[in-house]
Amino acid sequence: MVFGITKQYILAIIPMAGFGFGWFLDNKETERMTMFRDKSALYGRVLKEGESPSWP
């Protein structure tokens, strides 16, 4: 036991930290991919005035 941290706490924190880090990376990838929204040669199109993008 170091600083009151036991093995049970560590075994609970590691998966939660991994989930949080994966969620963070997924959000960053979504932000990066927004640069390419509706610009695909296959699916791209010109949006009308006030029309929302095809995906968030």
CHARMM internal coordinates of N, CA and C (Angstrom, degrees):
IC EDIT
DIST 1 N 1 CA 1.4523
DIST 1 CA 1 C 1.5311
ANGL 1 N 1 CA 1 C 108.93
DIST 1 C 2 N 1.3217
ANGL 1 CA 1 C 2 N 116.09
DIHE 1 N 1 CA 1 C 2 N 119.89
DIST 2 N 2 CA 1.4514
ANGL 1 C 2 N 2 CA 121.58
DIHE 1 CA 1 C 2 N 2 CA 179.19
DIST 2 CA 2 C 1.5228
ANGL 2 N 2 CA 2 C 107.88
DIHE 1 C 2 N 2 CA 2 C -119.80
DIST 2 C 3 N 1.3287
ANGL 2 CA 2 C 3 N 117.41
DIHE 2 N 2 CA 2 C 3 N 121.47
DIST 3 N 3 CA 1.4605
ANGL 2 C 3 N 3 CA 123.38
DIHE 2 CA 2 C 3 N 3 CA -179.25
DIST 3 CA 3 C 1.5336
ANGL 3 N 3 CA 3 C 112.02
DIHE 2 C 3 N 3 CA 3 C 56.27
DIST 3 C 4 N 1.3018
ANGL 3 CA 3 C 4 N 117.98
DIHE 3 N 3 CA 3 C 4 N 31.01
DIST 4 N 4 CA 1.4580
ANGL 3 C 4 N 4 CA 122.34
DIHE 3 CA 3 C 4 N 4 CA 178.98
DIST 4 CA 4 C 1.5194
ANGL 4 N 4 CA 4 C 114.15
DIHE 3 C 4 N 4 CA 4 C 78.29
DIST 4 C 5 N 1.3316
ANGL 4 CA 4 C 5 N 117.64
DIHE 4 N 4 CA 4 C 5 N 7.67
DIST 5 N 5 CA 1.4684
ANGL 4 C 5 N 5 CA 121.57
DIHE 4 CA 4 C 5 N 5 CA -179.96
DIST 5 CA 5 C 1.5237
ANGL 5 N 5 CA 5 C 107.84
DIHE 4 C 5 N 5 CA 5 C -92.93
DIST 5 C 6 N 1.3043
ANGL 5 CA 5 C 6 N 115.57
DIHE 5 N 5 CA 5 C 6 N 120.19
DIST 6 N 6 CA 1.4602
ANGL 5 C 6 N 6 CA 119.39
DIHE 5 CA 5 C 6 N 6 CA -179.50
DIST 6 CA 6 C 1.5229
ANGL 6 N 6 CA 6 C 110.03
DIHE 5 C 6 N 6 CA 6 C -102.77
DIST 6 C 7 N 1.3118
ANGL 6 CA 6 C 7 N 115.15
DIHE 6 N 6 CA 6 C 7 N 174.24
DIST 7 N 7 CA 1.4615
ANGL 6 C 7 N 7 CA 121.18
DIHE 6 CA 6 C 7 N 7 CA -178.49
DIST 7 CA 7 C 1.5277
ANGL 7 N 7 CA 7 C 111.29
DIHE 6 C 7 N 7 CA 7 C -62.17
DIST 7 C 8 N 1.3380
ANGL 7 CA 7 C 8 N 117.55
DIHE 7 N 7 CA 7 C 8 N -34.49
DIST 8 N 8 CA 1.4554
ANGL 7 C 8 N 8 CA 121.03
DIHE 7 CA 7 C 8 N 8 CA -179.48
DIST 8 CA 8 C 1.5283
ANGL 8 N 8 CA 8 C 110.96
DIHE 7 C 8 N 8 CA 8 C -64.58
DIST 8 C 9 N 1.3316
ANGL 8 CA 8 C 9 N 116.98
DIHE 8 N 8 CA 8 C 9 N -39.78
DIST 9 N 9 CA 1.4551
ANGL 8 C 9 N 9 CA 119.88
DIHE 8 CA 8 C 9 N 9 CA 178.41
DIST 9 CA 9 C 1.5224
ANGL 9 N 9 CA 9 C 111.41
DIHE 8 C 9 N 9 CA 9 C -64.98
DIST 9 C 10 N 1.3057
ANGL 9 CA 9 C 10 N 116.06
DIHE 9 N 9 CA 9 C 10 N -42.63
DIST 10 N 10 CA 1.4608
ANGL 9 C 10 N 10 CA 120.41
DIHE 9 CA 9 C 10 N 10 CA -179.40
DIST 10 CA 10 C 1.5264
ANGL 10 N 10 CA 10 C 110.51
DIHE 9 C 10 N 10 CA 10 C -64.56
DIST 10 C 11 N 1.3342
ANGL 10 CA 10 C 11 N 116.26
DIHE 10 N 10 CA 10 C 11 N -41.18
DIST 11 N 11 CA 1.4608
ANGL 10 C 11 N 11 CA 119.52
DIHE 10 CA 10 C 11 N 11 CA 179.49
DIST 11 CA 11 C 1.5292
ANGL 11 N 11 CA 11 C 111.81
DIHE 10 C 11 N 11 CA 11 C -67.57
DIST 11 C 12 N 1.3136
ANGL 11 CA 11 C 12 N 118.52
DIHE 11 N 11 CA 11 C 12 N -22.28
DIST 12 N 12 CA 1.4646
ANGL 11 C 12 N 12 CA 121.78
DIHE 11 CA 11 C 12 N 12 CA 176.81
DIST 12 CA 12 C 1.5274
ANGL 12 N 12 CA 12 C 111.32
DIHE 11 C 12 N 12 CA 12 C -87.91
DIST 12 C 13 N 1.3067
ANGL 12 CA 12 C 13 N 117.27
DIHE 12 N 12 CA 12 C 13 N -33.62
DIST 13 N 13 CA 1.4655
ANGL 12 C 13 N 13 CA 121.31
DIHE 12 CA 12 C 13 N 13 CA -175.41
DIST 13 CA 13 C 1.5305
ANGL 13 N 13 CA 13 C 112.10
DIHE 12 C 13 N 13 CA 13 C -75.53
DIST 13 C 14 N 1.3169
ANGL 13 CA 13 C 14 N 118.29
DIHE 13 N 13 CA 13 C 14 N -38.89
DIST 14 N 14 CA 1.4710
ANGL 13 C 14 N 14 CA 121.37
DIHE 13 CA 13 C 14 N 14 CA -175.76
DIST 14 CA 14 C 1.5325
ANGL 14 N 14 CA 14 C 112.05
DIHE 13 C 14 N 14 CA 14 C -59.29
DIST 14 C 15 N 1.3442
ANGL 14 CA 14 C 15 N 120.59
DIHE 14 N 14 CA 14 C 15 N -49.19
DIST 15 N 15 CA 1.4717
ANGL 14 C 15 N 15 CA 118.76
DIHE 14 CA 14 C 15 N 15 CA 178.11
DIST 15 CA 15 C 1.5309
ANGL 15 N 15 CA 15 C 112.92
DIHE 14 C 15 N 15 CA 15 C -65.33
DIST 15 C 16 N 1.3330
ANGL 15 CA 15 C 16 N 116.95
DIHE 15 N 15 CA 15 C 16 N -36.56
DIST 16 N 16 CA 1.4691
ANGL 15 C 16 N 16 CA 119.43
DIHE 15 CA 15 C 16 N 16 CA 179.09
DIST 16 CA 16 C 1.5282
ANGL 16 N 16 CA 16 C 110.82
DIHE 15 C 16 N 16 CA 16 C -67.26
DIST 16 C 17 N 1.3130
ANGL 16 CA 16 C 17 N 117.16
DIHE 16 N 16 CA 16 C 17 N -38.50
DIST 17 N 17 CA 1.4646
ANGL 16 C 17 N 17 CA 120.64
DIHE 16 CA 16 C 17 N 17 CA 177.63
DIST 17 CA 17 C 1.5275
ANGL 17 N 17 CA 17 C 110.06
DIHE 16 C 17 N 17 CA 17 C -67.04
DIST 17 C 18 N 1.3251
ANGL 17 CA 17 C 18 N 117.26
DIHE 17 N 17 CA 17 C 18 N -39.79
DIST 18 N 18 CA 1.4672
ANGL 17 C 18 N 18 CA 120.47
DIHE 17 CA 17 C 18 N 18 CA 176.84
DIST 18 CA 18 C 1.5144
ANGL 18 N 18 CA 18 C 111.78
DIHE 17 C 18 N 18 CA 18 C -63.26
DIST 18 C 19 N 1.3339
ANGL 18 CA 18 C 19 N 116.76
DIHE 18 N 18 CA 18 C 19 N -41.32
DIST 19 N 19 CA 1.4579
ANGL 18 C 19 N 19 CA 120.61
DIHE 18 CA 18 C 19 N 19 CA 177.23
DIST 19 CA 19 C 1.5193
ANGL 19 N 19 CA 19 C 110.69
DIHE 18 C 19 N 19 CA 19 C -63.01
DIST 19 C 20 N 1.3292
ANGL 19 CA 19 C 20 N 116.97
DIHE 19 N 19 CA 19 C 20 N -45.26
DIST 20 N 20 CA 1.4649
ANGL 19 C 20 N 20 CA 120.85
DIHE 19 CA 19 C 20 N 20 CA 179.68
DIST 20 CA 20 C 1.5184
ANGL 20 N 20 CA 20 C 112.29
DIHE 19 C 20 N 20 CA 20 C -62.43
DIST 20 C 21 N 1.3198
ANGL 20 CA 20 C 21 N 116.63
DIHE 20 N 20 CA 20 C 21 N -41.33
DIST 21 N 21 CA 1.4622
ANGL 20 C 21 N 21 CA 120.45
DIHE 20 CA 20 C 21 N 21 CA 178.95
DIST 21 CA 21 C 1.5238
ANGL 21 N 21 CA 21 C 111.04
DIHE 20 C 21 N 21 CA 21 C -67.13
DIST 21 C 22 N 1.3263
ANGL 21 CA 21 C 22 N 117.39
DIHE 21 N 21 CA 21 C 22 N -40.37
DIST 22 N 22 CA 1.4635
ANGL 21 C 22 N 22 CA 120.72
DIHE 21 CA 21 C 22 N 22 CA 176.83
DIST 22 CA 22 C 1.5208
ANGL 22 N 22 CA 22 C 112.01
DIHE 21 C 22 N 22 CA 22 C -64.92
DIST 22 C 23 N 1.3179
ANGL 22 CA 22 C 23 N 116.89
DIHE 22 N 22 CA 22 C 23 N -39.54
DIST 23 N 23 CA 1.4744
ANGL 22 C 23 N 23 CA 121.51
DIHE 22 CA 22 C 23 N 23 CA 177.30
DIST 23 CA 23 C 1.5240
ANGL 23 N 23 CA 23 C 110.13
DIHE 22 C 23 N 23 CA 23 C -63.00
DIST 23 C 24 N 1.3392
ANGL 23 CA 23 C 24 N 116.66
DIHE 23 N 23 CA 23 C 24 N -42.53
DIST 24 N 24 CA 1.4616
ANGL 23 C 24 N 24 CA 121.67
DIHE 23 CA 23 C 24 N 24 CA 178.22
DIST 24 CA 24 C 1.5282
ANGL 24 N 24 CA 24 C 110.81
DIHE 23 C 24 N 24 CA 24 C -61.27
DIST 24 C 25 N 1.3370
ANGL 24 CA 24 C 25 N 116.95
DIHE 24 N 24 CA 24 C 25 N -47.21
DIST 25 N 25 CA 1.4654
ANGL 24 C 25 N 25 CA 120.58
DIHE 24 CA 24 C 25 N 25 CA 179.93
DIST 25 CA 25 C 1.5298
ANGL 25 N 25 CA 25 C 111.26
DIHE 24 C 25 N 25 CA 25 C -64.00
DIST 25 C 26 N 1.3251
ANGL 25 CA 25 C 26 N 117.82
DIHE 25 N 25 CA 25 C 26 N -37.82
DIST 26 N 26 CA 1.4576
ANGL 25 C 26 N 26 CA 121.59
DIHE 25 CA 25 C 26 N 26 CA 178.45
DIST 26 CA 26 C 1.5212
ANGL 26 N 26 CA 26 C 110.88
DIHE 25 C 26 N 26 CA 26 C -64.11
DIST 26 C 27 N 1.3212
ANGL 26 CA 26 C 27 N 117.39
DIHE 26 N 26 CA 26 C 27 N -41.32
DIST 27 N 27 CA 1.4685
ANGL 26 C 27 N 27 CA 120.32
DIHE 26 CA 26 C 27 N 27 CA 177.54
DIST 27 CA 27 C 1.5243
ANGL 27 N 27 CA 27 C 111.62
DIHE 26 C 27 N 27 CA 27 C -65.95
DIST 27 C 28 N 1.3093
ANGL 27 CA 27 C 28 N 117.39
DIHE 27 N 27 CA 27 C 28 N -39.68
DIST 28 N 28 CA 1.4684
ANGL 27 C 28 N 28 CA 120.58
DIHE 27 CA 27 C 28 N 28 CA 178.08
DIST 28 CA 28 C 1.5327
ANGL 28 N 28 CA 28 C 110.94
DIHE 27 C 28 N 28 CA 28 C -65.20
DIST 28 C 29 N 1.3254
ANGL 28 CA 28 C 29 N 117.63
DIHE 28 N 28 CA 28 C 29 N -38.25
DIST 29 N 29 CA 1.4595
ANGL 28 C 29 N 29 CA 121.24
DIHE 28 CA 28 C 29 N 29 CA 178.21
DIST 29 CA 29 C 1.5273
ANGL 29 N 29 CA 29 C 110.48
DIHE 28 C 29 N 29 CA 29 C -66.78
DIST 29 C 30 N 1.3281
ANGL 29 CA 29 C 30 N 116.98
DIHE 29 N 29 CA 29 C 30 N -38.60
DIST 30 N 30 CA 1.4622
ANGL 29 C 30 N 30 CA 120.44
DIHE 29 CA 29 C 30 N 30 CA 177.07
DIST 30 CA 30 C 1.5221
ANGL 30 N 30 CA 30 C 110.33
DIHE 29 C 30 N 30 CA 30 C -64.52
DIST 30 C 31 N 1.3295
ANGL 30 CA 30 C 31 N 117.54
DIHE 30 N 30 CA 30 C 31 N -42.23
DIST 31 N 31 CA 1.4626
ANGL 30 C 31 N 31 CA 120.77
DIHE 30 CA 30 C 31 N 31 CA 176.51
DIST 31 CA 31 C 1.5289
ANGL 31 N 31 CA 31 C 110.87
DIHE 30 C 31 N 31 CA 31 C -61.00
DIST 31 C 32 N 1.3194
ANGL 31 CA 31 C 32 N 116.98
DIHE 31 N 31 CA 31 C 32 N -41.15
DIST 32 N 32 CA 1.4626
ANGL 31 C 32 N 32 CA 120.73
DIHE 31 CA 31 C 32 N 32 CA -179.51
DIST 32 CA 32 C 1.5263
ANGL 32 N 32 CA 32 C 111.21
DIHE 31 C 32 N 32 CA 32 C -66.06
DIST 32 C 33 N 1.3301
ANGL 32 CA 32 C 33 N 116.46
DIHE 32 N 32 CA 32 C 33 N -39.92
DIST 33 N 33 CA 1.4598
ANGL 32 C 33 N 33 CA 120.61
DIHE 32 CA 32 C 33 N 33 CA -177.23
DIST 33 CA 33 C 1.5262
ANGL 33 N 33 CA 33 C 112.98
DIHE 32 C 33 N 33 CA 33 C -73.50
DIST 33 C 34 N 1.3391
ANGL 33 CA 33 C 34 N 118.93
DIHE 33 N 33 CA 33 C 34 N -15.16
DIST 34 N 34 CA 1.4593
ANGL 33 C 34 N 34 CA 120.24
DIHE 33 CA 33 C 34 N 34 CA 178.52
DIST 34 CA 34 C 1.5268
ANGL 34 N 34 CA 34 C 111.45
DIHE 33 C 34 N 34 CA 34 C -65.67
DIST 34 C 35 N 1.3245
ANGL 34 CA 34 C 35 N 117.63
DIHE 34 N 34 CA 34 C 35 N -18.46
DIST 35 N 35 CA 1.4694
ANGL 34 C 35 N 35 CA 119.76
DIHE 34 CA 34 C 35 N 35 CA 176.75
DIST 35 CA 35 C 1.5349
ANGL 35 N 35 CA 35 C 110.93
DIHE 34 C 35 N 35 CA 35 C -65.21
DIST 35 C 36 N 1.3194
ANGL 35 CA 35 C 36 N 117.04
DIHE 35 N 35 CA 35 C 36 N -25.21
DIST 36 N 36 CA 1.4530
ANGL 35 C 36 N 36 CA 121.19
DIHE 35 CA 35 C 36 N 36 CA -173.68
DIST 36 CA 36 C 1.5300
ANGL 36 N 36 CA 36 C 112.97
DIHE 35 C 36 N 36 CA 36 C -103.98
DIST 36 C 37 N 1.3379
ANGL 36 CA 36 C 37 N 118.11
DIHE 36 N 36 CA 36 C 37 N 8.28
DIST 37 N 37 CA 1.4641
ANGL 36 C 37 N 37 CA 121.63
DIHE 36 CA 36 C 37 N 37 CA -179.07
DIST 37 CA 37 C 1.5155
ANGL 37 N 37 CA 37 C 110.75
DIHE 36 C 37 N 37 CA 37 C -59.45
DIST 37 C 38 N 1.3169
ANGL 37 CA 37 C 38 N 116.30
DIHE 37 N 37 CA 37 C 38 N 134.42
DIST 38 N 38 CA 1.4648
ANGL 37 C 38 N 38 CA 124.13
DIHE 37 CA 37 C 38 N 38 CA 174.79
DIST 38 CA 38 C 1.5291
ANGL 38 N 38 CA 38 C 112.92
DIHE 37 C 38 N 38 CA 38 C 55.79
DIST 38 C 39 N 1.3169
ANGL 38 CA 38 C 39 N 118.31
DIHE 38 N 38 CA 38 C 39 N 25.92
DIST 39 N 39 CA 1.4667
ANGL 38 C 39 N 39 CA 121.51
DIHE 38 CA 38 C 39 N 39 CA 178.75
DIST 39 CA 39 C 1.5194
ANGL 39 N 39 CA 39 C 112.10
DIHE 38 C 39 N 39 CA 39 C -116.49
DIST 39 C 40 N 1.3083
ANGL 39 CA 39 C 40 N 117.85
DIHE 39 N 39 CA 39 C 40 N 6.08
DIST 40 N 40 CA 1.4525
ANGL 39 C 40 N 40 CA 122.21
DIHE 39 CA 39 C 40 N 40 CA -178.96
DIST 40 CA 40 C 1.5225
ANGL 40 N 40 CA 40 C 109.87
DIHE 39 C 40 N 40 CA 40 C -68.69
DIST 40 C 41 N 1.3105
ANGL 40 CA 40 C 41 N 116.53
DIHE 40 N 40 CA 40 C 41 N 144.54
DIST 41 N 41 CA 1.4604
ANGL 40 C 41 N 41 CA 120.21
DIHE 40 CA 40 C 41 N 41 CA 177.83
DIST 41 CA 41 C 1.5223
ANGL 41 N 41 CA 41 C 111.05
DIHE 40 C 41 N 41 CA 41 C -66.98
DIST 41 C 42 N 1.3064
ANGL 41 CA 41 C 42 N 117.84
DIHE 41 N 41 CA 41 C 42 N -30.11
DIST 42 N 42 CA 1.4533
ANGL 41 C 42 N 42 CA 121.77
DIHE 41 CA 41 C 42 N 42 CA -178.56
DIST 42 CA 42 C 1.5241
ANGL 42 N 42 CA 42 C 112.15
DIHE 41 C 42 N 42 CA 42 C -86.13
DIST 42 C 43 N 1.3392
ANGL 42 CA 42 C 43 N 117.15
DIHE 42 N 42 CA 42 C 43 N -44.54
DIST 43 N 43 CA 1.4591
ANGL 42 C 43 N 43 CA 120.94
DIHE 42 CA 42 C 43 N 43 CA -173.47
DIST 43 CA 43 C 1.5298
ANGL 43 N 43 CA 43 C 113.90
DIHE 42 C 43 N 43 CA 43 C -109.92
DIST 43 C 44 N 1.3102
ANGL 43 CA 43 C 44 N 118.34
DIHE 43 N 43 CA 43 C 44 N -4.85
DIST 44 N 44 CA 1.4580
ANGL 43 C 44 N 44 CA 121.24
DIHE 43 CA 43 C 44 N 44 CA -175.36
DIST 44 CA 44 C 1.5187
ANGL 44 N 44 CA 44 C 112.73
DIHE 43 C 44 N 44 CA 44 C -68.17
DIST 44 C 45 N 1.3133
ANGL 44 CA 44 C 45 N 115.19
DIHE 44 N 44 CA 44 C 45 N 150.10
DIST 45 N 45 CA 1.4578
ANGL 44 C 45 N 45 CA 121.12
DIHE 44 CA 44 C 45 N 45 CA 176.45
DIST 45 CA 45 C 1.5154
ANGL 45 N 45 CA 45 C 108.42
DIHE 44 C 45 N 45 CA 45 C -157.08
DIST 45 C 46 N 1.3175
ANGL 45 CA 45 C 46 N 116.22
DIHE 45 N 45 CA 45 C 46 N 163.72
DIST 46 N 46 CA 1.4523
ANGL 45 C 46 N 46 CA 121.40
DIHE 45 CA 45 C 46 N 46 CA 177.51
DIST 46 CA 46 C 1.5165
ANGL 46 N 46 CA 46 C 107.85
DIHE 45 C 46 N 46 CA 46 C -85.49
DIST 46 C 47 N 1.3186
ANGL 46 CA 46 C 47 N 116.08
DIHE 46 N 46 CA 46 C 47 N 128.30
DIST 47 N 47 CA 1.4570
ANGL 46 C 47 N 47 CA 120.20
DIHE 46 CA 46 C 47 N 47 CA -179.21
DIST 47 CA 47 C 1.5215
ANGL 47 N 47 CA 47 C 110.36
DIHE 46 C 47 N 47 CA 47 C -82.24
DIST 47 C 48 N 1.3168
ANGL 47 CA 47 C 48 N 116.07
DIHE 47 N 47 CA 47 C 48 N 145.70
DIST 48 N 48 CA 1.4559
ANGL 47 C 48 N 48 CA 121.49
DIHE 47 CA 47 C 48 N 48 CA 176.20
DIST 48 CA 48 C 1.5389
ANGL 48 N 48 CA 48 C 109.46
DIHE 47 C 48 N 48 CA 48 C -74.56
DIST 48 C 49 N 1.2997
ANGL 48 CA 48 C 49 N 115.96
DIHE 48 N 48 CA 48 C 49 N 164.42
DIST 49 N 49 CA 1.4642
ANGL 48 C 49 N 49 CA 121.85
DIHE 48 CA 48 C 49 N 49 CA 178.93
DIST 49 CA 49 C 1.5267
ANGL 49 N 49 CA 49 C 110.34
DIHE 48 C 49 N 49 CA 49 C -59.53
DIST 49 C 50 N 1.3237
ANGL 49 CA 49 C 50 N 117.08
DIHE 49 N 49 CA 49 C 50 N 123.68
DIST 50 N 50 CA 1.4628
ANGL 49 C 50 N 50 CA 121.73
DIHE 49 CA 49 C 50 N 50 CA 178.45
DIST 50 CA 50 C 1.5200
ANGL 50 N 50 CA 50 C 115.28
DIHE 49 C 50 N 50 CA 50 C 81.08
DIST 50 C 51 N 1.3310
ANGL 50 CA 50 C 51 N 118.41
DIHE 50 N 50 CA 50 C 51 N -1.74
DIST 51 N 51 CA 1.4622
ANGL 50 C 51 N 51 CA 121.01
DIHE 50 CA 50 C 51 N 51 CA 179.82
DIST 51 CA 51 C 1.5233
ANGL 51 N 51 CA 51 C 110.07
DIHE 50 C 51 N 51 CA 51 C -77.15
DIST 51 C 52 N 1.3198
ANGL 51 CA 51 C 52 N 116.35
DIHE 51 N 51 CA 51 C 52 N 138.42
DIST 52 N 52 CA 1.4554
ANGL 51 C 52 N 52 CA 120.25
DIHE 51 CA 51 C 52 N 52 CA -179.60
DIST 52 CA 52 C 1.5293
ANGL 52 N 52 CA 52 C 109.63
DIHE 51 C 52 N 52 CA 52 C -78.26
DIST 52 C 53 N 1.3309
ANGL 52 CA 52 C 53 N 117.51
DIHE 52 N 52 CA 52 C 53 N 156.48
DIST 53 N 53 CA 1.4630
ANGL 52 C 53 N 53 CA 120.76
DIHE 52 CA 52 C 53 N 53 CA 178.61
DIST 53 CA 53 C 1.5203
ANGL 53 N 53 CA 53 C 111.35
DIHE 52 C 53 N 53 CA 53 C -62.88
DIST 53 C 54 N 1.3205
ANGL 53 CA 53 C 54 N 115.63
DIHE 53 N 53 CA 53 C 54 N 163.78
DIST 54 N 54 CA 1.4688
ANGL 53 C 54 N 54 CA 119.97
DIHE 53 CA 53 C 54 N 54 CA -174.83
DIST 54 CA 54 C 1.5283
ANGL 54 N 54 CA 54 C 112.22
DIHE 53 C 54 N 54 CA 54 C -70.79
DIST 54 C 55 N 1.3025
ANGL 54 CA 54 C 55 N 119.49
DIHE 54 N 54 CA 54 C 55 N -22.43
DIST 55 N 55 CA 1.4695
ANGL 54 C 55 N 55 CA 122.55
DIHE 54 CA 54 C 55 N 55 CA 175.50
DIST 55 CA 55 C 1.5123
ANGL 55 N 55 CA 55 C 108.01
DIHE 54 C 55 N 55 CA 55 C -148.33
DIST 55 C 56 N 1.3380
ANGL 55 CA 55 C 56 N 116.55
DIHE 55 N 55 CA 55 C 56 N 156.99
DIST 56 N 56 CA 1.4772
ANGL 55 C 56 N 56 CA 120.02
DIHE 55 CA 55 C 56 N 56 CA -176.33
DIST 56 CA 56 C 1.4723
ANGL 56 N 56 CA 56 C 109.18
DIHE 55 C 56 N 56 CA 56 C -69.96
END
COOR INIT
IC SEED 1 N 1 CA 1 C
IC BUILD
